Amino acid sequence: MENSRRSFIKKTALGAAGFTIAGMGMSAKSYARIIGSNERLNLAIIGLGRRLGAYYEPISLPAGNVQLLYLCDVMKHQRERAAASFAKHISYQPKLENDIRKVLDDKKVDAIINATPDHWHAPGAFLAVKAGKHVYVEKPGSHNAREGELYADFRKKYNKIIQLGNQQRSSVESIEIVKEIHNGIIGTPYKAVAFYSNSRGEVPVAVKAPVPEGLDWNLFQGPAPRMDYMFNTWDYNWHWYDWTYGTAEMGNNAIHELDIARWALQGDYPEMVSVEADKRHFLNDGWTMYDTMLATFNFPGNKVIQWDGKSRNGYNTYGSDRGTLIYGSEGTVFVNRDGYKLYDRGGKLVRTRMGSGSEGGTVLGGGGDMTTTHIFNFFDTIRGKAVQASPIEEMAKSTHLCHLANIAYRLKKDLKIDSATGRAMDADAMKIWGRNYEKGWEPKL
C-alpha cells in the first residue's frame, strides 16, 4: 500500500470539503461542525484512561461527523487531562462529568464509547442501550460469561448497535486473508495458535489505603460489591488483583488474537477447554493470578485453537510480540496487526501483504488507523451506511473463550462445553458463571 489507511481517511475527509473550506475561510475543525448536521452523532466517552489517545482522530476528523458532548470519568484529574488533550484536536469544549448515569440521562447523546474497566463494560453498555444510546465498548466487553450471554437479549430488545473494540476486524489485510482462508487458500484450516508476549514488571502489593484525591471510589466500583480501597487498585492494576474488576490477560489481550483465530476457523463454541497456567514471575509482588498461560480449545470438526500467553516474558516465540498462526491442510498463514504472510505446505513464503498503518502491538493505550477505521464503521453502521464489523453477538463468542479459560484456571480442571450453547457442563463452573453485584446494580432487561 502506498499510503496508510490513516492518510486515506484524512485525504478523503478533507478533500471532499477542501474547496468549501477555502471559499468560506474557515478551518477544517470549524467546518466539521456544520457539514452533514442531519447525520451528526452526539457522542460521549465514558472512561478516560489509557485508550483515550485512540479517540482523538476518529472524533476530530471531519469524516467522522460527530460532536463530543461529554468526557466522563470517576477520577477528576483524568477528566481534566482528557479535556486538555482534546483541546488540541477539537475547537469546542465537551462537558466534564463524573457519573455515567447523568450522561445517559441526556437525550441529546446518540452514542457512547465505553472505555471503563472490565467490570463496567457490560453493565455500562446495558444501561446505555436502555437509555436509547448506541454503544462502542472496548474489549473484552464483559466481566464474566453470563454478561456475555446477556448482550444478545439487550441488543434485540432495545435495537441499538453494540460494537466491540476488537479493531483488527476492520484491518484490510486481516479481512482479505480470512476471506481467502474461507475460500480454501490453505486447504482445510484445522488449527490456530494465538499468542502474546510482553515484559510487564512488578506490581505493588495491594494494601488498604486512603482513597486517592479526586477519585469517586463508590462509583468506580459501580456494579461490583463494595470493598475498601486498596493501593494501587484503580489505575490499571485492577487487571491483576483478583477477579473483582478485571479478567486477567485473557480479557485484556487474548481476546484480540483469539477472535482472529475463531474467525479464520469459523468456530462458534468449543467442546473442551484445558489450561496450564500459573504465576511464574515476581512471585512476591501484588499480581494475584496467572501471568503465563497455555490454553487449548477443542472445537467440533477436529479443529483446535491454542492460546500461548506470556505477560511477563518478552521472548517472541513466534517471531512477533503478538499474532495468530493458522494451519491448513495445504499451507499456513501468519497474521497480525501489521498484515499477513502466506506459506505453502512446504513452508515456502508465497505472498506477503503488510499494511503501512500505525496500530500498536503490546504498547499500552495508543490507537491508530485501524482503530479509527473500526470506530468509523461503528458511526456509519448507526447511520445505516455500513455493515457492522463487530456485531456483539458474534464478538461475544470470542470473549467467551477468554471466560472459559479463566474459569478452567480458577477451578484447576478441564471443562466440557456444550458446543451448541457455549455453556459448561460442570456444576462448579456454573457457580462462577456470573458474579455477585452490588444491590441495585444487577443487569435488568
MITISE-438936 format. One record per atom (N, C-alpha, C, O): residue in one letter; x, y, z. Coordinates in pm, whole numbers, plus 50000, padded with zeros to 5 digits. Layout:
// MITISE-438936
AXYZ ...
This chain:
// MITISE-438936
M500844988150000 M500005000050000 M500885012550000 M501795013550083 E500645021949909 E501505033649901 E501225043350015 E502125050250062 N499995043850059 N499625052850168 N498945044850277 N498295034750250 S499095049550398 S498425042850508 S496935045750504 S496485055250441 R496185037150574 R494745039550582 R494475052950649 R493505059750615 R495325056650743 R495135069450811 R495205080850712 R494345089750714 S496205080850624 S496345091250524 S495145091450432 S494645102150396 F494655079650395 F493495078650308 F492265085050373 F491525092550309 I492065081850500 I490925087450572 I491005102550576 I490035109550549 K492205107650611 K492365122150622 K492165128950487 K491465139150478 K492785123250381 K492675129550250 K491255129150198 K490785138850137 T490565118050222 T489175116950179 T488305127150250 T487495134050189 A488505127950382 A487675136950462 A487915151450426 A486955159050410 L489175155350413 L489495169250386 L489315172650239 L488945183850205 G489595162950152 G489485165550010 G488065168649968 G487845177449885 A487115161550024 A485715163549990 A485225177350027 A484325182849964 A485845183150131 A485375196050180 A486325207450147 A486045218950180 G487445204450082 G488515214150067 G488105227250002 G488425237950053 F487385226549889 F487055238749818 F486115247449901 F486195259749896 T485225241149977 T484285248750058 T484995255550173 T484725267150204 I485915248150238 I486665253950348 I487435266150300 I487445276550364 A488105264450184 A488885275650131 A487995287450097 A488325298950125 G486855284450036 G485955295149994 G485335302650110 G485055314550099 M485105295650221 M484455301950336 M485465307450436 M485095314550529 G486745304050415 G487765309250503 G487695303850644 G487965311150739 M487335290950661 M487255285150795 M488095272650802 M488405266450700 S488445268950925 S489295257250947 S488505244350927 S487265244350926 A489255233450910 A488605220350896 A487825216951021 A486745211051013 K488355220751139 K487665217951265 K486305224951270 K485295219051309 S486305237751229 S485045245151230 S484085239751126 S482885238651150 Y484625236251010 Y483785231050902 Y483115217950943 Y481965215350908 A483855209951017 A483325196851058 A482085198251143 A481285188851153 R481905209951205 R480765211851296 R479485215651220 R478395215151277 I479635219451092 I478425223751021 I478025214550907 I476865214750865 I478965206350854 I478595197650742 I477745186050792 I477945181050903 G476825181850710 G476065169750738 G475405169450874 G475385159050939 S474865180750918 S474325181351053 S473185171551074 S472935167251187 N472495167850968 N471395158450983 N471895144251015 N471125135951061 E473185141550989 E473755128451020 E474775129051133 E475405118951164 R474925140651194 R475915141851300 R475485133751422 R474315133751460 L476455126851481 L476205119151602 L476775126451721 L477915131151718 N475985127451825 N476435133251951 N476985122052038 N476305112152065 L478215123752082 L478985112852141 L479435116252283 L479625127952317 A479595105752364 A480205107152496 A481235096152512 A481045084952465 I482335099352579 I483335089252613 I483245086752763 I483335096052843 I483065074152800 I482995070152940 I484255062352973 I484465051352920 G485105067753059 G486375061353090 G487495067953010 G487555066452888 L488375075153079 L489345083653011 L490775079653043 L491645088153064 G491015066753048 G492335061553082 G493245059952962 G493335068952878 R493905048552954 R494975046652857 R494515045552713 R495345046652622 R493255043452687 R492775042752549 R492385056352494 R491985057352378 L492485066752573 L491995079952533 L492585084452399 L491855089452314 G493885082552381 G494525087152258 G493995080652132 G494165085952023 A493355069252147 A492795062452030 A491595069851972 A491205067251858 Y491015078952049 Y489765085252007 Y489935099251950 Y488985104951897 Y491135105051960 Y491325118551908 Y490995119151760 Y490245127851716 E491575109951683 E491425110551538 E489995107851489 E489455116051415 P489355096851529 P488005094451477 P487005105151518 P486005107251449 I487255111851629 I486315122251673 I486625135651608 I485705143451581 S487895138551582 S488265151651529 S488215152451377 S488005163251322 L488385141251308 L488365141751161 L486975145351110 L485975140151160 P486885154151009 P485575157650954 P484765145650907 P483545145650917 A485445135350855 A484735123650804 A483945116450912 A482965109550883 G484365117851038 G483625111651147 G482275117951170 G481305111251206 N482195131151147 N480955138851161 N480275136251296 N479105132551301 V481035138251403 V480485136551538 V480765148951622 V481685156651594 Q479965150751723 Q480155161251822 Q480365154451956 Q479535146552001 L481475157552020 L481785151652150 L481135160052259 L481585171052289 L480075154852318 L479335162352418 L479895160652559 L479865170152638 Y480405148652591 Y480835145952729 Y482155138252733 Y482435129752649 L482945141652832 L484085133852876 L483785129853021 L483675138353108 C483665116853044 C483175112053173 C484175102253235 C484625092853169 D484505104553361 D485405095553433 D485215097753582 D484855108753625 V485465087453661 V485295088453806 V486495094953874 V486445097553995 M487555097753800 M488735104353856 M488845118453799 M488885120453677 K488895128253888 K488905142353848 K490055145653754 K489845151853651 H491265141553789 H492395145553704 H492365138553568 H492975143453473 Q491675127253557 Q491515120953425 Q490615129453337 Q490875131153218 R489545134853395 R488655143553318 R489395155953270 R489275160053155 E490155161953360 E490865174253326 E491955171653222 E492145179653131 R492655160653236 R493685157053139 R493075154753002 R493615159152900 A491935147652999 A491275144752872 A490815157552804 A490945159052682 A490275166852882 A489815179552825 A490975187152764 A490855192652654 A492105187552835 A493275194552783 A493815187952657 A494245194752564 S493795174852655 S494285167552538 S493385169552417 S493865171852306 F492065168652438 F491135170352326 F491135184552273 F490795186852156 A491505194152357 A491545208152312 A492545210152198 A492455219952124 K493485200952184 K494455201752075 K493885196251945 K494485197651838 H492715189951953 H492155183051836 H490795188351792 H490425187051675 I490045194351883 I488715199651850 I488625214051898 I489365218151987 S487725221751839 S487655236151865 S486525239951960 S486125251551965 Y486015230352035 Y484945232852131 Y485225224952257 Y486135216652258 Q484475227452361 Q484745221152490 Q483605211752529 Q482485216152552 P483895198752538 P482875189452589 P482635191952738 P483485197652807 K481485187652786 K481195188452929 K481975177553002 K482165166552949 L482415180653122 L483105170853205 L482115165453307 L481425173053374 E482055152153319 E481065146053407 E481705134253481 E482575127353429 N481245132253604 N481735121553690 N480915108853674 N481455097853683 D479615110253652 D478665099253665 D478065095553529 D477415103853465 I478275083253486 I477745078553359 I476235080053352 I475685082553245 R475565078753464 R474095079353463 R473595093153423 R472545094353360 K474325103553459 K473945117053419 K474135118953269 K473355125853204 V475185112953216 V475415113653071 V474285106652997 V473775111752897 L473905094953045 L472865087252977 L471505093652988 L470625090852906 D471305102153087 D470035109453101 D469875120352995 D468755125052971 D470965124352932 D470915134952831 D470425129152700 D471115121052637 K469245133152658 K468635127652537 K469365131852410 K469145125952304 K470225141752421 K470975146052301 K472085136252266 K472565136152153 V472505128052361 V473595118452336 V473065106852253 V472115100052292 D473685104552139 D473285093652050 D474045080752079 D473485069852066 A475305081952117 A476155070152132 A477245072752234 A477625084252259 I477735061952294 I478845063152388 I479985053952345 I479775043652281 I481185057852381 I482345048952380 I482595045052524 I482855053552608 N482505032152552 N482665027052688 N484075021352702 N484365010252658 A484965029352765 A486355025452783 A486685024252932 A487785027652975 T485735019453007 T485875017753151 T486615004753183 T486894996953091 P486945002153311 P487454988953348 P486444977853316 P485254980553298 D486944965453311 D486144954253261 D484824952253334 D483824948753272 H484804954453466 H483584951853542 H482464961553507 H481314959253543 W482794972353437 W481804982253394 W481374980153248 W480414986453204 H482054971553173 H481784970653030 H480324967053000 H479604974952938 A479904955353044 A478534951053013 A477484959153088 A476524963653026 P477624961153220 P476624969253290 P476484983253230 P475374988353218 G477604989453193 G477535002653131 G476865002152995 G476075011052962 A477164991852917 A476524990252785 A475034987852800 A474234993252724 F474654979652898 F473234976752919 F472464989352958 F471374991852907 L473044997153050 L472395009653089 L472255019052969 L471255025952954 A473275019152884 A473275028252769 A472195024752668 A471465033552623 V472085011952631 V471065008452532 V469665010352588 V468745013852515 K469505008052719 K468205010552781 K467855025352774 K466675028952769 A468875033852775 A468665048352767 A468585053152622 A468495065252597 G468615043752527 G468465047452387 G469755050952315 G469715057452210 K470895046852370 K472185050252309 K472795038052239 K472615026752282 H473515040552131 H474345030452069 H475655029652148 H476045039252215 V476335018152140 V477495015952226 V478675010152149 V478555000152078 Y479825016652164 Y481115010852125 Y481795007352256 Y482165016252332 V481964994452283 V482534990152410 V483894983752386 V484034974852302 E484884988352460 E486224982852445 E486244968152490 E485364963652562 K487274961052448 K487404947052485 K487674945952635 K488224955352693 P487304935052699 P486694922952643 P485174924152624 P484564915352563 G484564934852675 G483124936752658 G482284931552772 G481164936052792 S482814921952848 S482074916352962 S483074911553067 S484224908353036 H482614911053190 H483444906753301 H483354891753325 H484254885853384 N482274885653279 N482024871453306 N481154865453197 N480604872653113 A481034852353199 A480334845253092 A478854848953085 A478304850252975 R478224850753198 R476794853853198 R476534867453133 R475564868853058 E477354877253159 E477164890353096 E477294889252945 E476574895952871 G478214880752898 G478344878752755 G477074873152692 G476694876852581 E476434864052765 E475174858352715 E474064868652707 E473204868052619 L474084878252800 L473004888052808 L473034898352695 L472014904652666 Y474184899952630 Y474284910152526 Y473224908352417 Y472614918052373 A473024896052373 A472054893752266 A470664898252307 A469924903952227 D470304895552432 D468974899452481 D468814914552483 D467774919752441 F469824921552532 F469744936152539 F469744942452401 F468994951952376 R470574937352311 R470604943352177 R469274941452105 R468774950652041 K468714929352116 K467454926652048 K466314934852105 K465494940252031 K466244935852237 K465124942952298 K465174957852269 K464134963952243 Y466374963952272 Y466464978452258 Y466904982852119 Y466934994752090 N467254973152032 N467504975851891 N468554986851871 N468344996151793 K469664985751941 K470744995251928 K472014988051882 K472194976151908 I472874995351813 I474154989751768 I475084988651888 I475274998151963 I475654976751905 I476704974752006 I477904968851934 I477834957951877 Q479004976151936 Q480224971951864 Q481344969751964 Q481604978252050 L482024958351954 L483174955652040 L484424962051979 L484594962451857 G485304966852066 G486514973552020 G487654964051985 G488794966352027 N487374953651911 N488424944751861 N488764949151719 N488304943451621 Q489594959551712 Q489784967151589 Q490394959451474 Q490304963951360 Q491004947851499 Q491584940351388 Q490524934951293 Q490834931251180 R489284934351337 R488194930451247 R488004940651134 R487354937651034 S488584952651151 S488494962751046 S489794964350970 S489924973650890 S490754955450993 S492014955850919 S491794950750776 S491264939850756 V492194958650678 V492044954750538 V492754941550510 V492214932850442 E493964940050565 E494754928050541 E494124915850608 E494084905050549 S493644917550731 S493024906350802 S491744901950732 S491494889950717 I490944911450691 I489704908250620 I490014900450493 I489354890450462 E491024904950420 E491394898450294 E491834884150315 E491334875050248 I492764881850408 I493314868350421 I492334858750486 I492324846950452 V491504863550578 V490494854650637 V489494850250530 V489074838750528 K489114859450443 K488214855750333 K488864845150245 K488204835750202 E490164846750218 E490854836850134 E490974823450205 E490884812950142 I491184823750335 I491204811250412 I489854804150399 I489804792050378 H488784811550411 H487444805850397 H487224800250256 H486444790950237 N487924806050158 N487774801450020 N488784790549984 N488834786249868 G489584785950081 G490434774350058 G491874776950024 G492544767949973 I492394788950049 I493764792150009 I494794783250078 I495864780750022 I494484778450201 I495394769050269 I494724755450290 I495044748150383 G493794752250202 G493074739650215 G492084740350330 G491374750250345 T492034729950409 T491124729650524 T491864734550648 T492794727950694 P491464746050704 P492114750750826 P491724741950944 P490554738750963 Y492714737951022 Y492424728651131 Y492964733151266 Y492534728151370 K493884742551267 K494454746851394 K494904761351385 K495404765851282 A494714768651495 A495234782251505 A495954783751638 A495474779051741 V497094790351634 V497824793551755 V497844808751769 V498444815851687 A497184813651872 A497144827951902 A498134830652015 A498204822952110 F498874841352005 F499954843352102 F500154858052137 F499734867052065 Y500824860052251 Y501104873452303 Y502284872352398 Y502294863852486 S503284880952379 S504454881352467 S504704895752510 S504824904652426 N504794897852640 N505064911252693 N506004909752812 N506184898752864 S506604920652852 S507544920352964 S507084929553075 S507834938153122 R505844927653117 R505314935653228 R506164933153352 R506644922053375 G506344943553432 G507174942453550 G506394939453676 G505254934853671 E507014942253790 E506364940153918 E505214949953938 E505234960953884 V504224945754015 V503144954754053 V503104955554206 V503504945954273 P502634966654261 P502624968054407 P501714957854474 P500714953554416 V502064954154594 V501174945854675 V500004954554717 V500184965654769 A498784949554695 A497594957354729 A497404957654880 A497234947154943 V497424969554938 V497194971355081 V496164982355100 V496034991255017 K495434981655209 K494414991755237 K495055005455244 K496105007155306 A494425015255180 A495005028555170 A493885038855158 A492755035355126 P494185051555184 P493185062055165 P492795062955017 P493615060554929 V491545066354991 V491095068154853 V491845080054794 V491885090754855 P492435078454676 P493175089454614 P492295101854595 P491095100754570 E492895113354607 E492175125954591 E491545126654452 E492195123854352 G490285130354447 G489595132054320 G488925119654266 G488235120354165 L489105108054334 L488515095654286 L487185092954356 L487115093054479 D486145090554278 D484855086154332 D484925070954340 D484565063854246 W485395065954454 W485645051654471 W484345043654466 W484315032554414 N483285049354521 N482005042354518 N481535040354375 N481035029654341 L481685050454292 L481245049354153 L482215041054070 L481805034453975 F483505041454104 F484445032454035 F483995017954052 F484005010253956 Q483595014354173 Q483155000654199 Q481864997554126 Q481684986454075 G480955007154122 G479725005654045 G479024992454068 G478494990154176 P479004983553966 P478274970853978 P478924960754074 P478274951154114 A480194962854111 A480914953254194 A480564955054342 A480274966154385 P480584944154420 P480334945354564 P481334954954628 P482494955654587 R480874962354729 R481684972654792 R482834966754872 R482684956954945 M484014973054855 M485234968954923 M485984981454969 M485744992454917 D486874979855065 D487774990655100 D488724993354984 D489064984254907 Y489155005754972 Y490135009054866 Y491475002854901 Y491925003355015 M492084996954800 M493404990854816 M494374997454719 M494044999554602 F495555000754766 F496575006254679 F497174994854594 F497464984254650 N497364996454470 N497085006954374 N496055001154279 N496384996954168 T494805000954322 T493774993454250 T493205000854131 T493054994854024 W492905013454143 W492065019954044 W492775022053910 W492115022453806 D494105023453911 D494825027453791 D495505015553723 D496665012753752 Y494825008753636 Y495294997853551 Y495584984853625 Y495284974153573 N496144985453744 N496494973053814 N495274965053860 N495424953853908 W494084970653846 W492874962753871 W492844950253780 W492164940453811 H493584950753669 H493664939053581 H494194926753655 H493804915453623 W495074928753752 W495854917753809 W495484914353952 W496014904754008 Y494574922154014 Y494204919854153 Y492894912154161 Y491824918154146 D492944899554183 D491824890154190 D490844892154074 D491244896953968 W489564888554093 W488604888653982 W487474898654003 W486424897653940 T487694908254091 T486624917754123 T486354927254008 T485194929953976 Y487404932253946 Y487244942253840 Y487774937653704 Y487294942353601 G488744928753703 G489394925153579 G489144910853533 G488454903153599 T489734907653420 T489594894353358 T490964888753319 T491054879953234 A492024893953385 A493404889553361 A493804891953215 A493124899253142 E494904885753174 E495404888453038 E494504882552931 E494534887052817 M493704872452966 M492774867152867 M491824877952817 M491674879852696 G491194884952910 G490284895552870 G490984908152825 G490454915952746 N492194910152875 N492914922252844 N493514922052704 N493484932152634 N494064910552662 N494714909952531 N494364897752447 N494274898852325 A494174886152510 A493934874052431 A492714875152341 A492664869052235 I491724882952382 I490514884652304 I490824888452159 I490134883952068 H491844896652137 H492154901152000 H492564889551911 H491984887451805 E493574882151954 E494084871351870 E493144859351867 E493024852651764 L492484856451979 L491524845451978 L490374848351882 L489824839151820 D490014860851870 D488954864551777 D489374861751633 D488584856551554 I490614865151598 I491114862251463 I491154847251438 I490784842651331 A491604839651539 A491674825051526 A490294819051503 A490104810751414 R489334823251584 R487974817651573 R487334821851441 R486634813851379 W487574834051398 W487074839151271 W487614830751156 W486864826751067 A488924828051158 A489554820451049 A489044805951045 A488814800450937 L488884799851162 L488464785851169 L486944784251161 L486444773051150 Q486204795351168 Q484744795251161 Q484134786051268 Q483254777951241 G484644787751390 G484114780351503 G483264789151592 G483544801051605 D482244783651651 D481414791151745 D481854788451888 D482504796851951 Y481504776751939 Y481864773152077 Y482654760252078 Y482394751251997 P483624759152170 P484394746652179 P483614735652249 P482534738152304 E484154723752248 E483554712752323 E484434708352441 E484004700552526 M485664713552444 M486564710552555 M487544722052572 M488034727552474 V487824725652698 V488804736052728 V489754730752833 V489324725852938 S491054731652806 S492064727852905 S493104738752915 S493424745452817 V493624740553035 V494514751853062 V495684747353148 V495504739853244 E496864752053113 E498034751353201 E498454765753224 E498854772553129 A498374770353347 A498664784353374 A499114786153519 A498744778353607 D499924796453541 D500374799353676 D501054813053677 D501314818953572 K501344817853796 K502164829653814 K503614825053818 K504014817653908 R504404829453719 R505774824553703 R506834835153737 R508004831653752 H506454847653750 H507434858453765 H507104867053888 H505934868553925 F508144872653950 F507984881754064 F506984875854164 F505944881854191 L507314864554217 L506364856654295 L505844863654420 L504804859854473 N506554873854468 N506134880554591 N505484894054565 N505234901554660 D505214897354440 D504584910354415 D503074909254427 D502564898954471 G502344919854388 G500904920354410 G500034913254309 G498824912554326 W500634908154205 W499894901054098 W499294888254159 W500024880054216 T497984886354146 T497334875254217 T496834863954128 T496304854154179 M496984865153996 M496544854353907 M497674850153816 M498814854453835 Y497384841853718 Y498414837353625 Y499034849053550 Y498374859153524 D500304847653515 D500924856653419 D501424849053296 D501974854953203 T501224835853298 T501644827253188 T500554816753167 T500114810253262 M500104815053043 M499024805553018 M499164798952882 M499484805452783 L498924786052881 L498734778552756 L497344772452764 L497094763552845 A496434777152681 A495054772352681 A494754765452548 A495184770052442 T494024754652556 T493644747052436 T492124745952430 T491484741752526 F491574749752315 F490134749052292 F489894739152178 F490314741552064 N489254728252207 N488914718252105 N487494720752053 N486534720952130 F487394722651922 F486124725751858 F485584713651782 F486354704551747 P484294713451755 P483754703051668 P484454703051533 P484954713451488 G484494691451469 G485174690451341 G486674688951354 G487404691051257 N487124685251474 N488554682851499 N489394695251472 N490504694351419 K488864706951509 K489604719551498 K490074723951636 K489404721551737 V491234730251639 V491854733951766 V492334748451761 V492914752851661 I492094755751869 I492694768851889 I493514768152017 I493034763452120 Q494744772752009 Q495584773652128 Q495944788252155 Q496144796252064 W496024791352284 W496484804652326 W497784802952403 W497834795652503 D498834809752358 D500134809652424 D500394823952471 D500844832452394 G500114826452598 G500224839952652 G501294841152758 G501314833652855 K502204850652739 K503264853352835 K503224868252869 K503724876452792 S502644871652982 S502514885653019 S503824891953063 S504034903853045 R504714883753122 R505924889553181 R507194882453135 R508184881453208 N507144877553013 N508314872052948 N508254876652802 N507424871752725 G509124885752766 G509044892152635 G509664884552521 G509834890052412 Y510014871852542 Y510604863952433 Y509554861752324 Y508464856552350 N509904865552202 N508974864252089 N509084850252028 N509804848051931 T508364841052087 T508424827052047 T508164825051899 T508774816451836 Y507254832751843 Y506824830851705 Y507314841951613 Y506804843751502 G508324849351661 G508904859751578 G508204873151584 G508564882351510 S507224874351670 S506494886751686 S505964887351828 S505864877051895 D505624899351875 D505114900352011 D503664895852023 D503204892452132 R502954895851912 R501574890851913 R501154887451772 R501704892651675 G500154878651761 G499664874951629 G498954861551633 G498704856051740 T498634856351515 T497904843751503 T498464835751387 T498634840951277 L498744823151411 L499154813551307 L497964804551276 L497374798751368 I497614803351148 I496514794651108 I497084783751018 I497634786650912 Y496934771251061 Y497454759750986 Y496324753350906 Y495224751250957 G496624750150780 G495674743250696 G496294731050630 G497514729150637 S495474723050567 S495974710750503 S496944713650390 S497724704950352 E496894726050333 E497744729350219 E498604741650241 E499194746750146 G498684746450362 G499514758250384 G499284764450520 G498534759150602 T499934775750543 T499894782450672 T499844797550651 T500414802750555 V499154804250740 V499094818950738 V499544824250873 V499124819350978 F500384834450870 F500684842450989 F500034856050971 F500244862550868 V499244860451067 V498564873351056 V498654880651188 V498474874751295 N498924893651181 N498844902151299 N498384916051256 N497874917751145 R498554925751342 R498044939151310 R498814945851197 R498354955651139 D499994940651166 D500814946451059 D500454941150921 D500754947550821 G499804929550915 G499484923550786 G499534908450794 G499264902750899 Y499884901850683 Y499934887350685 Y501034881950595 Y501534888850505 K501404869350622 K502314861850537 K501674848350508 K501174841650598 L501674844550381 L501084832050335 L502174822450293 L503044825950214 Y502134810150347 Y503124799850317 Y502434787750255 Y501284784650287 D503154780850166 D502594768450113 D502864756950211 D503444759150317 R502434744950176 R502544733550268 R504004730050298 R504294724350403 G504904733450208 G506314730850230 G507024741550311 G508214740350339 G506294752050349 G506884762650429 G507464774150348 G508084783150405 K507264774050215 K507784784750130 K506854796850137 K505634795550128 L507454808650154 L506674820950156 L506124823750017 L506874825249921 V504814824250007 V504134826249879 V503764840849858 V503864845949746 R503334847449963 R502864861249949 R502974868350083 R502764862450189 T503314880850077 T503324889550195 T502514901850164 T502674908050058 R501644905350255 R500974918350242 R500994925050379 R500304920850472 M501794935450388 M501914942750513 M501304956550494 M501564963250394 G500504960750588 G499944974050584 G500984984250627 G502024980550680 S500694996850604 S501605007550647 S500945015850755 S501185027850766 G500115009150835 G499385016050939 G500215018051064 G501425015651066 S499535022551169 S500245026951290 S499725020551417 S500045025151526 E498925009951405 E498325003951525 E499384996951608 E500234989751555 G499344999051740 G500374993851829 G500254978951851 G499214972851826 G501364973051899 G501374958851933 G501064956752079 G499904955252117 T502104956552162 T501894954352306 T502044967252385 T502044966852508 V502174978652318 V502314991352387 V500974995152451 V499924993752389 L501035000052574 L499795003852643 L499115015452572 L499755024552521 G497775014852571 G496995026052519 G497125027452369 G497015017752294 G497355039952327 G497585042352185 G496315042252104 G495305047952143 G496385035751990 G495325035951892 G496005036351757 G497155032151745 G495325041251656 G495925041851524 G494875040851416 G493675041551443 D495335039151293 D494435039451179 D493415028051183 D492295029651136 M493815016551239 M492895005151245 M491725008251340 M490575005151312 T492055014451454 T491015018451548 T490115029051486 T488895028551502 T490725038651416 T489925049051351 T488945042951252 T487775046551250 T489425033751170 T488545027051074 T487435019451144 T486285019551099 H487775012851255 H486795004851329 H485725013751392 H484545010251391 I486125025051446 I485165034251506 I484325040851398 I483125042851416 F484945044251284 F484155049551172 F483105039451127 F481985043251093 N483465026651127 N482495016351091 N481305016651188 N480155015151146 F481595018551316 F480535019851417 F479635031651386 F478405030351386 F480235043251358 F479455055151325 F478565052651203 F477375055751204 D479155047051098 D478405045450973 D477375034250981 D476385034450908 T477595024451069 T476565014251092 T475345020651157 T474215017551121 I475575029551252 I474455036851314 I473675044451208 I472445044851212 R474385050451114 R473735058351009 R473105049650901 R472425054750812 G473325036550908 G472775027450807 G473565027350679 G473035023750574 K474835031250684 K475665032250565 K476755021650558 K477545021550464 A476815012750656 A477885002750658 A477374989850719 A476394989750794 V478064979050687 V477824966150752 V478714965650876 V479914968250867 Q478144962350988 Q478884962751113 Q480024952751113 Q479834941051079 A481214957251151 A482394948651151 A482404939151270 A482884927851259 S481874943651384 S481954935451506 S480624934851580 S480524939851692 P479594928751521 P478314927551592 P478494919951722 P479204909851726 I477864924651826 I478184919751960 I477854905051979 I478564898252053 E476814899851915 E476514885551932 E477664876751883 E477974866551943 E478284880951772 E479404873351719 E480664875351803 E481394865851830 M480904887651844 M482114890551920 M482064884452059 M483094880952116 A480864883352116 A480734877252249 A481214862852249 A481644857752352 K481154856252134 K481654842452125 K483174842052143 K483704832752202 S483854852152091 S485314852752108 S485674855952252 S486554849652309 T484984865652311 T485224868752452 T484914856752540 T485544854852644 H483944848752498 H483544837152576 H484714827352594 H484824820852698 L485574826352495 L486744817752507 L487624822452623 L488184814352697 C487744835552638 C488534841052748 C487934837252883 C488654833252974 H486624838552894 H485954835053020 H486094820153050 H486324816253165 L485964811852948 L486094797452970 L487494793853019 L487644785653110 A488524799952960 A489884797253004 A490104801953147 A490754795153226 N489564813553180 N489694818553317 N489004809353418 N489534806953527 I487834804353382 I487114795253471 I487904782253489 I488024777253601 A488434776753379 A489224764553388 A490454766653477 A490824757853555 Y491084778253465 Y492234781453550 Y491834782353697 Y492514776853784 R490734789153723 R490304791153862 R489894777953927 R490104775954047 L489324768953850 L488894755953904 L489984745353897 L489864734753958 K491054748353824 K492164738953808 K491714725553749 K492124714853793 K490844726453646 K490414714153580 K489924717153439 K489544728453407 D489924706753355 D489404708053220 D487884709753225 D487224705453320 L487354716053122 L485914718253116 L485334712052989 L485854714252880 K484274704453005 K483474700152891 K482424710852863 K481784716052954 I482264714052735 I481394725152696 I480334720052598 I480624711952511 D479124724852614 D478074722352516 D478364731252396 D478194743452403 S478814725352286 S479254733352171 S478094740252100 S478324748652012 A476884736852135 A475724743752076 A475404756752147 A474924766252086 T475684757252278 T475324768952358 T476514776152420 T476404787752459 G477664769452429 G478824775152494 G478834773452644 G479764778052711 R477824766852700 R477724765252845 R478554753452894 R478634743052829 A479164755453010 A479964744853070 A479074733953127 A478074736753192 M479444721653103 M478724710253160 M479424706153289 M479904694953304 D479454715653382 D480194713953506 D479544722753612 D479444734853595 A479104716753720 A478384724153825 A479254734853888 A478774745753918 D480524731753909 D481414741553971 D481624753653880 D481684765053926 A481734751053750 A481894762053655 A480674771153655 A480804783353648 M479504765253662 M478294773353658 M478124781753785 M477414791753784 K478784777753892 K478714785754016 K479454799054000 K479124808854067 I480444799453912 I481164812053889 I480944817053746 I481764824553692 W479844813053686 W479484817153550 W479204832053544 W479564838753448 G478574837153648 G478294851453657 G479074857653772 G480204853453799 R478494867453838 R479144873653951 R478104878854049 R476914879654015 N478524882354169 N477664889354264 N477754904154235 N478844909654217 Y476594910754232 Y476534925054206 Y476174932654333 Y475494927454421 E476654944954340 E476174953854445 E474674955654428 E474184957054315 K473944955654538 K472484956654532 K472054968954452 K472534980154475 G471154966654361 G470644977354276 G471364978854143 G470934986354057 W472474971554126 W473254972454003 W473114959953916 W473794958953814 E472284950653952 E472124938553874 E471574942053734 E470664950153722 P472124935853627 P471594938453492 P470134934253481 P469774923053516 K469304943453433 K467874940553419 K467414944953282 K467644956353240 L466764935653213 L466194939053083 L465034948853097 L464434952752997 
